[in-house]
Amino acid sequence: MFADYGQPSQPAQPSFVEIPNPRVTTTMGRIEVTDVRSETVTGRLLDDRDNPIEEDGQPVYICVRKHEILCSTERADVMSWWELREQAAVPYTAPRKYSLESLINRLDGLNFDELYVLRTFVCLESDPFKAYSGTVNNDLSHLQPWFPTVRALSRAEQNELASALCWRIASESNAPIAPAPGDGRDDR
């Protein structure tokens, strides 16, 4: 029998590494990246000391083409940050936490099944009694990197992410989609 002499027990959850939004140098100035699309990168404009520039109390956002990021290393950093792949590549490092803003922006790239899985997971984390059900047909193991990040969010942030997921699912379900043969849907 060993006494622990007041040593703190191991935490139930691992500590999280906060991933700041990358800051890159572009042809239009230095920006803190908030959104990445197939051709463009959007971010907050920064001053010489990397502080956000504000106009009427609001940050100034600019959009540039990816090739307008001047440093190739910075461009690569933006891509790896955006793709949420670090956790899958290095499973034994501390889980990573992305900003809520960047998580919500990433929802655009997810399909319907992925959105349902994430919504169910987020709702179970924030309020187990408000979980949603959905049909999931494909392999979604690639979503695992999201889960430690969702757990690291505050309750308010989890609720905000759940709302964004609900909105994204509703907007996708309202899109005109031809029914698959034999799925029983009647769009009249």
C-alpha positions as CSV (number, residue, x, y, z in Angstrom):
1,M,0.0,0.0,0.0
2,F,1.5,3.3,-1.1
3,A,0.5,6.7,0.1
4,D,0.2,9.4,-2.5
5,Y,1.3,12.2,-0.2
6,G,-1.2,14.6,-1.7
7,Q,0.0,14.1,-5.3
8,P,-2.7,15.1,-7.7
9,S,-4.2,12.3,-9.6
10,Q,-3.9,12.2,-13.4
11,P,-6.5,14.4,-15.0
12,A,-9.4,12.6,-16.6
13,Q,-9.0,14.6,-19.8
14,P,-5.6,15.4,-21.4
15,S,-4.5,19.0,-21.5
16,F,-5.2,20.7,-24.8
17,V,-2.9,22.5,-27.1
18,E,-4.6,25.7,-28.3
19,I,-4.0,26.2,-32.0
20,P,-4.1,29.9,-32.9
21,N,-5.3,31.0,-36.3
22,P,-2.2,31.2,-38.5
23,R,-0.9,34.7,-39.4
24,V,0.4,35.1,-42.9
25,T,2.0,37.7,-45.1
26,T,0.0,38.5,-48.2
27,T,0.3,40.9,-51.1
28,M,-2.4,43.0,-49.4
29,G,-0.7,43.0,-45.9
30,R,-0.5,40.7,-43.0
31,I,-3.6,38.8,-42.0
32,E,-4.8,36.3,-39.3
33,V,-6.5,33.6,-41.3
34,T,-10.1,32.8,-40.4
35,D,-11.4,30.9,-43.5
36,V,-9.9,28.9,-46.3
37,R,-11.7,28.0,-49.6
38,S,-10.5,26.1,-52.6
39,E,-9.0,29.3,-54.2
40,T,-9.0,31.9,-51.5
41,V,-8.1,32.7,-47.9
42,T,-10.0,35.2,-45.7
43,G,-8.6,36.8,-42.6
44,R,-8.4,39.8,-40.3
45,L,-6.0,42.5,-41.4
46,L,-3.2,43.1,-38.9
47,D,-0.9,46.0,-38.2
48,D,2.9,46.0,-37.8
49,R,2.6,44.4,-34.4
50,D,0.2,41.7,-35.5
51,N,-2.8,43.3,-33.8
52,P,-6.1,43.3,-35.6
53,I,-6.9,46.6,-37.4
54,E,-10.3,47.8,-36.6
55,E,-12.7,50.2,-38.3
56,D,-15.6,51.6,-36.3
57,G,-14.9,49.0,-33.6
58,Q,-15.0,46.0,-36.0
59,P,-12.1,44.0,-37.4
60,V,-11.2,44.6,-41.1
61,Y,-11.4,41.4,-43.2
62,I,-9.8,40.9,-46.5
63,C,-9.8,38.0,-49.0
64,V,-6.8,37.0,-51.0
65,R,-6.0,34.2,-53.5
66,K,-3.9,31.4,-52.0
67,H,-1.0,32.2,-54.3
68,E,-0.9,35.7,-52.8
69,I,0.4,34.3,-49.5
70,L,4.0,35.3,-50.1
71,C,5.8,32.7,-47.9
72,S,5.5,29.1,-49.0
73,T,6.0,27.9,-45.4
74,E,3.1,30.1,-44.2
75,R,1.0,28.8,-47.1
76,A,1.7,25.2,-46.0
77,D,0.9,26.0,-42.4
78,V,-2.5,27.4,-43.4
79,M,-3.3,24.3,-45.3
80,S,-2.3,21.9,-42.5
81,W,-4.1,24.0,-39.9
82,W,-7.2,24.1,-42.0
83,E,-7.4,20.4,-42.7
84,L,-7.6,19.3,-39.0
85,R,-5.2,16.4,-39.7
86,E,-2.7,16.8,-36.9
87,Q,-4.5,14.6,-34.4
88,A,-4.8,11.7,-36.8
89,A,-1.2,12.0,-37.9
90,V,0.2,12.1,-34.3
91,P,-2.2,10.3,-32.0
92,Y,0.0,10.5,-28.9
93,T,0.3,14.3,-28.7
94,A,-2.0,16.4,-26.6
95,P,-5.4,17.0,-28.3
96,R,-5.6,20.2,-30.2
97,K,-8.2,22.9,-29.8
98,Y,-9.1,25.1,-32.8
99,S,-11.1,28.3,-32.5
100,L,-14.8,28.1,-32.7
101,E,-14.8,30.5,-35.6
102,S,-12.5,28.2,-37.6
103,L,-14.6,25.1,-36.7
104,I,-17.8,26.7,-38.0
105,N,-16.0,27.8,-41.2
106,R,-14.9,24.2,-41.8
107,L,-18.5,23.0,-41.8
108,D,-18.9,24.1,-45.4
109,G,-16.6,21.3,-46.5
110,L,-18.6,18.5,-44.8
111,N,-21.3,16.3,-46.4
112,F,-24.7,15.6,-44.9
113,D,-23.7,12.4,-43.0
114,E,-20.6,14.1,-41.5
115,L,-22.8,17.1,-40.4
116,Y,-25.2,14.7,-38.7
117,V,-22.4,12.8,-36.9
118,L,-20.9,16.0,-35.7
119,R,-24.2,17.5,-34.6
120,T,-25.0,14.3,-32.6
121,F,-21.6,14.3,-31.0
122,V,-21.7,18.0,-30.1
123,C,-25.2,17.8,-28.7
124,L,-24.3,14.7,-26.6
125,E,-21.3,16.7,-25.2
126,S,-23.3,19.8,-24.4
127,D,-26.6,18.3,-23.5
128,P,-27.1,14.5,-23.7
129,F,-30.9,14.9,-23.7
130,K,-30.9,16.9,-26.9
131,A,-29.0,14.5,-29.1
132,Y,-30.2,14.2,-32.7
133,S,-30.5,11.1,-34.8
134,G,-29.5,10.7,-38.4
135,T,-28.6,8.0,-40.8
136,V,-24.9,7.6,-41.4
137,N,-23.8,5.5,-44.3
138,N,-20.1,6.0,-44.8
139,D,-16.9,5.7,-42.8
140,L,-16.5,8.7,-40.6
141,S,-13.3,7.9,-38.8
142,H,-11.7,10.9,-40.3
143,L,-13.9,13.1,-38.1
144,Q,-12.1,11.8,-34.9
145,P,-9.8,14.9,-34.8
146,W,-12.9,17.1,-34.3
147,F,-13.9,15.3,-31.1
148,P,-11.1,16.4,-28.7
149,T,-11.5,19.9,-30.0
150,V,-15.3,19.9,-29.4
151,R,-14.7,18.6,-25.8
152,A,-12.3,21.4,-25.2
153,L,-14.9,24.1,-26.1
154,S,-16.9,25.8,-23.3
155,R,-20.6,24.9,-23.0
156,A,-21.6,28.1,-24.7
157,E,-19.2,27.4,-27.6
158,Q,-20.5,23.9,-27.9
159,N,-24.1,25.2,-28.1
160,E,-23.0,27.8,-30.7
161,L,-21.3,25.0,-32.8
162,A,-24.5,22.8,-32.4
163,S,-26.6,25.8,-33.7
164,A,-24.3,26.3,-36.7
165,L,-24.5,22.5,-37.5
166,C,-28.3,22.7,-37.3
167,W,-28.4,25.7,-39.6
168,R,-26.0,24.0,-42.0
169,I,-28.1,20.8,-42.1
170,A,-31.3,22.8,-42.6
171,S,-29.8,24.8,-45.4
172,E,-28.5,21.6,-47.1
173,S,-31.8,19.8,-46.7
174,N,-33.6,22.7,-48.3
175,A,-31.4,22.6,-51.3
176,P,-33.1,21.0,-54.4
177,I,-31.7,17.5,-54.5
178,A,-33.0,14.9,-56.8
179,P,-34.2,11.9,-54.7
180,A,-32.3,8.7,-55.1
181,P,-34.2,5.9,-56.8
182,G,-36.2,3.9,-54.3
183,D,-35.5,6.1,-51.2
184,G,-39.2,6.7,-50.7
185,R,-39.0,10.5,-50.8
186,D,-41.8,12.4,-52.4
187,D,-40.8,16.0,-53.4
188,R,-44.2,17.1,-54.8
